[in-house]
């Protein structure tokens, strides 16, 4: 299935790029961390490392299913930051409120995308 293989490569690059971005644009990720979650900087870096690691693991056939489940768990774990970003009116980052609302439905779509790759 060529579409699924292409999707896999796109998803891998997507997570590797986003993981690297945690180190290049740390201040953006720090700004959307809910105040009730401790260790903001450490969690921003950790989530970046995890995204890079899972993006690479997607390319290893024997580990693809595990990586996909890891991405699903990661997406669930970071969803509170997306909610906080919306409810804090963009946390001063200048993101339009409509864009924050549009962003929320993408989380289930990304979860579905990763779930598709848990199947052979």
C-alpha positions in Angstrom: 0.0 0.0 0.0 1.9 3.0 -1.3 -0.3 5.6 0.4 0.3 4.0 3.8 4.0 3.9 3.3 4.1 7.6 2.1 2.0 8.5 5.1 4.5 6.7 7.4 7.4 8.8 6.1 5.4 12.0 6.3 4.5 11.2 9.9 8.0 10.3 10.8 9.4 13.6 9.4 6.5 15.4 11.1 7.4 14.1 14.6 11.2 14.4 14.1 10.8 18.0 13.0 8.4 18.9 15.8 10.7 17.2 18.3 13.7 19.3 17.1 11.5 22.4 17.2 11.1 21.9 21.0 14.9 22.8 21.2 14.8 25.6 18.6 11.6 27.3 19.9 11.6 26.3 23.5 9.9 29.5 24.6 6.8 28.8 22.6 6.4 25.4 24.2 7.1 26.9 27.7 4.3 29.5 27.1 1.7 26.9 26.5 2.5 24.7 29.5 -0.4 24.7 32.0 0.7 26.2 35.3 -0.5 23.2 37.3 2.1 21.0 35.5 5.6 21.1 37.2 9.0 21.0 35.5 8.1 23.0 32.4 11.5 23.2 30.8 12.3 19.6 31.5 9.0 18.4 30.1 9.4 20.5 27.0 12.8 18.9 26.4 11.6 15.4 27.3 8.6 15.7 24.9 11.0 16.9 22.2 13.3 13.9 22.7 10.3 11.5 22.8 8.9 13.0 19.5 12.3 12.6 17.8 12.7 9.1 19.1 9.2 7.9 18.1 9.6 9.5 14.7 12.8 7.5 14.1 11.2 4.3 15.5 8.4 4.6 13.0 10.9 3.8 10.3 11.9 0.5 12.0 9.4 -2.0 10.9 9.6 -4.2 14.0 9.1 -1.2 16.2 6.5 0.7 14.2 3.5 -0.6 16.1 5.2 0.4 19.4 6.1 3.8 18.1 2.6 4.4 16.9 1.1 3.6 20.3 3.8 5.8 21.9 2.7 8.7 19.6 -1.0 8.1 20.6 0.0 8.3 24.3 2.1 11.3 23.7 -0.7 13.1 21.9 -3.1 12.4 24.8 -0.4 13.6 27.3 0.1 16.9 25.5 -3.5 17.7 24.9 -3.8 19.7 28.2 -1.2 22.1 26.8 -3.4 22.6 23.7 -6.4 23.2 25.9 -4.5 25.7 28.1 -3.2 27.5 25.0 -6.8 28.0 24.0 -8.2 28.9 27.4 -5.4 31.3 28.1 -6.2 33.2 24.9 -3.0 32.2 23.2 -0.7 32.9 26.2 0.5 36.1 24.6 2.0 34.3 21.6 -0.2 36.2 19.2 -2.0 33.1 17.9 -5.5 34.1 16.8 -8.2 32.5 18.9 -9.9 31.0 15.8 -6.7 29.1 15.0 -6.6 27.7 18.5 -10.1 26.4 18.1 -9.3 24.9 14.6 -6.2 23.2 16.1 -8.1 21.2 18.7 -9.9 18.8 16.3 -6.5 17.9 14.7 -5.5 16.0 17.9 -8.0 13.2 17.3 -7.0 13.2 13.6 -3.3 12.8 14.6 -4.3 10.0 17.0 -6.3 8.3 14.2 -3.3 8.7 11.9 -1.0 7.0 14.4 -3.6 4.3 15.1 -3.7 3.5 11.4 0.0 2.6 11.6 -0.6 0.2 14.5 -2.3 -2.1 12.0 -0.3 -4.2 9.5 
